[in-house]
Amino acid sequence: MVKNKYDCVVIGTSPLMLIEALYNSKLGKSVIVIEGKEIIGGSWHCFDQNEIANNLEIGCHVWQKNTEVTKFLKDYFAIDIEPRFPQPKSIFYGVKLPYYFIYLFLIFRKINFKSLFKLNHLALYKSLAFDFFQELFNRSKYYYPENGSSELISKILKKINDSSISLISGNQALSIDLNSMTLSLKDENVINFNEIIATNKLDIDQIILPNNDVFKIKKREAVIHNLYLVIENSPKTTLSYAETFGDSVIYRLSDMTYPDSTLSENGLRLLCADIFPATFHKYSQEEIKTLVITRLIKWKIINDNSVVVNHYLNSYKYNGQGNETIPLFNSKMNPKIVFLKSNNLIPSLADNIERWKTKLK
């Protein structure tokens, strides 16, 4: 049984939500964090696959530098954040280019001649073009925790564990009742609250509004398919992170051979490829592996002498609801439910950094 009454209920355990829980705890509130999955971290969680490696990341990640966010994470959580080496690339039909070219590729992806001159599209093209030229002239570097998202989550969790915050995982939040101010959980526990903090990715069935209307949460189910490859006889690191344009198999690539990894000690390399859903459903696991290896050799990320000693294909389901749902949520709910934007980690943290720094220091 969990405690029956809390000032603040935080739903979800992404880095954004864990830090928000710490902030509210510092305000003197009693706080509980609810996670429906068994593993903590949201889309930034890690899992163990013994025959491959421990602390496998879900998907490929990179951070654009934000000085305020980086300093906050270093100072408060002692997270070692370093420039990615080599710096990320965009792969355009097999040609490696600096990562900032991705902004131009996004314009190409969005172009639809029937709607080419729609005002909202023109605004998007202008924004992406601005981002491209800004990156071209600034040449700002891309960063990541030295030992990956495992370091990010473990160091935030250490602060959680040292606080008065309660955290439960593997217990899905099912329904919020704004009349009785209660949250019903899958295990039939009911929590009384003063406020709830959630995101646009709220994974819950319904919210009963003060006028007794039932607001059904529409979820946008999304799936990430990742192929992990443990490679022997790999050349010196030629890639840290990349996104592709013009390829039908691989969407993103990441080297997850972090310094504290036993793979690194044994001269092995761990690569992760995000696989397009159409490819995942069309081919067998062995065929996908062959398709990926062929591309890695062609793009000179590995060579003909490299040997794949192990591989693992994983799929991760999540609620892919975008930030556009936030105004809808806020218009329907009362101030007792606060929704935070949660799509891209660094901008999401930046949105809240000034508020957090008043208490988390």
PyMOL commands that set and color helices and strands:
alter all, ss='L'
color gray80, all
select helices_A, chain A and resi 15-26+42-44+67-77+99-110+119-138+148-161+262-265+277-282+285-298+323-332+345-357
alter helices_A, ss='H'
color red, helices_A
select strands_A, chain A and resi 5-11+31-35+46-49+53-57+63-64+81-83+89-92+95-98+142-145+166-169+173-177+182-185+190-199+206-208+214-216+221-232+241-245+250-255+269-275+307-319+337-340
alter strands_A, ss='S'
color yellow, strands_A
deselect
rebuild
show_as cartoon
